[in-house]
Amino acid sequence: MSVQAILLPVFAYVLLVLIILIELGRRRGQAVKAGEVGKDASLRENAWPDRVTQVSNDFRNQFEIPVLFLALVAFAMFTRKADLLFVVLSWVFVISRYVHAFIHTTSNSMVPRLSAYFIGVVVLMVMWIIFAVQILLAV
């Protein structure tokens, strides 16, 4: 598998994180301009309006489970274990993160949001299991 094919899902994921960051800045700016937050907003997360906290929570969420994905991509590249299945599963994981982020930052509907999250977690678990088996069995 080419380096480009392996890293393209990572680049797509980084783009998602940057989009969320820009949206967070936009919403915070709007809240400040509207006078909806006071000086304590820099010290207390709950000082922000819900629409800002919603995106802030999603941004923070992008540095939880996805860290395992990013580490796995690096390990798989280093050990040359990133094959076509790995790339396909990477795309499924990244797409699940986009769906999760979209729901989290818009309707925040729990059932579809948790479904998207669950799909991503299961795919990531499968990726780690396959990788571990390949490394431990020297496949």
N, C-alpha and C positions, 0 to 999 in steps of 0.2 A: 504494500500500500504506500502511496506517495505521502510525503510529509504534508503537502498541501491538502490532500484528502483527509488526513488525520486531524490537521489543525483547523480546517474550515468550521467544524462545529464549535470549536473553542472560540474562534473569532466571532461567530454568530452569538455565542453566549456572552462574550465581552460586550458586544454591541447592545445586547439586552440590558446589561448592567448599566451601561452609559446612558441608554434611553431612560431608564428608571431614575438615574441620578439627575438628569436634566429635568425630568418631570417633577422630581422632589424639589429641586431649586425653584422651578416655576411656581409650584403651589406654595412654597414657603414665602416667596416674594410677594405673591398675591395676598397672602394672609397678613404679612407685615404692612403692605400698602393699605389694606382695608382696616388696619388698626385692630385686628383680631387677636393679636398676641402682645404681651408686655415684655419687659426686660428679662423676666424669669424664663422666657422660652428657650434661652440657650442653656439653662440649667435643668429644666424639667421637660421631659417628653410629653407629659399630659397637658402642657400649656398650649400646645398647638391644636387647631381645629381637627376634627375627625378626618377630613379629606386629606390633610397633610400627614397625619399619623398613619393613615392607611398606606400611603406610598413609602413613608419612612420605614414602616414595618416590613414592607415587601423588599425594600433595598437591603435592610439588615438580613432578611431571609436569604438573599442571594449569596451570603457568605457563610452559610451553614452547610447543608447537604452538598451544594455544588463544589465545595472545596474538595470533597472526596472524588468528584468527577475530574477536576483539574489535576489532582495528584495522579489519578489513574492514567490519564492521557500521557503525562510526563513519564511515568513508569513504563507504560506500554510502548512508547516510542523508544525509550532507552534500551529496553529488552527486546525490541523488534517483535513484539507480540500484537501489534495493532494490525489486524487483518480486515477484510471486508465486513465481517460480522461486527467487529468492534466499531467500525465507522458507522454502520447502520444503527447500532444501539446508541452510539453517541448522538446521532441526529434525533432519535426518539427521545432521549433524555433532554436534549436542548429544546425540542419542540414542546415537551411537557412543561419545561420551565417558562417558555413564552406564554403558553396557555394559562399556567398558574399565575404568572405575573399580571396578565391581562385581567383575569377574574379578580385577583387580589386588589388591583388598583382601580377597578371600575365598580361592578356590582358587589363584589366581595361575598358572593353567594357561597355558602360553606360546602354544600355537597359537590358541586362541580369543581370547586377549588381543591377540596380534599382528594377528589378523584384524580385530578391532574398531578397533584403532589404524590399520591400513591403510585401512579404509573411511573413517574420519574424515579421514585425510590426503588421500586421493584426492578426496573431496568438497570439502575445503578448496582443493585445487589447482584443481579445476574452477571453484569460486566465484571465485577470484582471476583465473583466465584469462578468464572471462566478464566480470568487472568491468574488467579491463585492456583487453579488446577494446572494450567499450562506451565507455570513456574515450578510448582512443587513436583510435578511429574516429568518435568523437562520435555514437554511436548513441543 
